[in-house]
Amino acid sequence: MSEETAKAAEKSFDYDRVETLLQEFLHKKGVMVPILQKIQAEFGYLPRPAMEYVAKRLRIPVSKVFGVATFYAQFHLHPRGKNIVRVCRGTACHVRGVSKVAEKMQEILGVGVGQTTEDMNFTYEEVACIGACGLAPVMMINDQTYGKLTPEKLKGILKNY
């Protein structure tokens, strides 16, 4: 994002929404994670202006807010797709050919690991283990698990989203 685009986004940012979310946490200790969780639930990710506003309101350095946001994998600093595709890269999935499934999924979506499609419909992730080894190779889209995958099955599954 260019500096000009970032400044325009900051000008149009809805600080009132963040202020409303902050109200229950002001003057309490140890609230950084819950604050960031609320902001992410509201916006779908942690917008930079929101984190800067939190730092200002809590009278702490912005680096502390960013430090918490980047430490925990649950937080996302960029907008994510409506549907999150998680392909398992665990041992059972690896042995049963998940590499070809992952390659085909990236080809179909036109994105790499950690990226979101231009239409904001899908974010593609690879995870260490989904915990459904008996169904390997496995992926999840949002909360739905799909097992015994082959590259040929992917387009049919994605049509539902």
CORURCOR-V320231 format. One record per backbone hydrogen bond with DSSP energy under -0.5 kcal/mol. NH is the residue of the N-H (numbers start at 1). CO is the residue of the C=O. If there is no record, write none. Layout:
# CORURCOR-V320231
<<NH & CO> <NH & CO>>
This chain:
# CORURCOR-V320231
<<6 & 2> <7 & 3> <8 & 4> <9 & 5> <10 & 6> <11 & 7> <12 & 8> <13 & 9> <13 & 10> <15 & 13> <17 & 14> <18 & 14> <19 & 15> <20 & 16> <21 & 17> <22 & 18> <23 & 19> <25 & 22> <26 & 22> <28 & 25> <35 & 31> <36 & 32> <37 & 33> <38 & 34> <39 & 35> <40 & 36> <41 & 37> <42 & 38> <43 & 39> <44 & 40> <46 & 76> <47 & 45> <51 & 47> <52 & 48> <53 & 49> <54 & 50> <55 & 51> <56 & 52> <57 & 53> <58 & 54> <59 & 55> <59 & 56> <60 & 55> <64 & 61> <65 & 61> <66 & 62> <67 & 63> <68 & 64> <69 & 65> <70 & 66> <71 & 67> <72 & 68> <75 & 72> <82 & 120> <83 & 121> <85 & 83> <85 & 123> <86 & 84> <86 & 140> <87 & 85> <87 & 125> <88 & 86> <88 & 138> <89 & 127> <94 & 90> <95 & 91> <96 & 92> <97 & 94> <98 & 93> <100 & 97> <101 & 97> <102 & 98> <103 & 99> <104 & 100> <105 & 101> <106 & 102> <107 & 103> <108 & 104> <109 & 105> <110 & 106> <111 & 106> <114 & 124> <115 & 112> <117 & 122> <120 & 117> <123 & 83> <124 & 115> <125 & 85> <127 & 87> <135 & 132> <136 & 133> <139 & 146> <140 & 86> <141 & 144> <142 & 84> <142 & 140> <144 & 141> <146 & 139> <148 & 135> <149 & 137> <153 & 150> <154 & 150> <154 & 151> <157 & 153> <158 & 154> <159 & 155> <160 & 157> <161 & 158>>
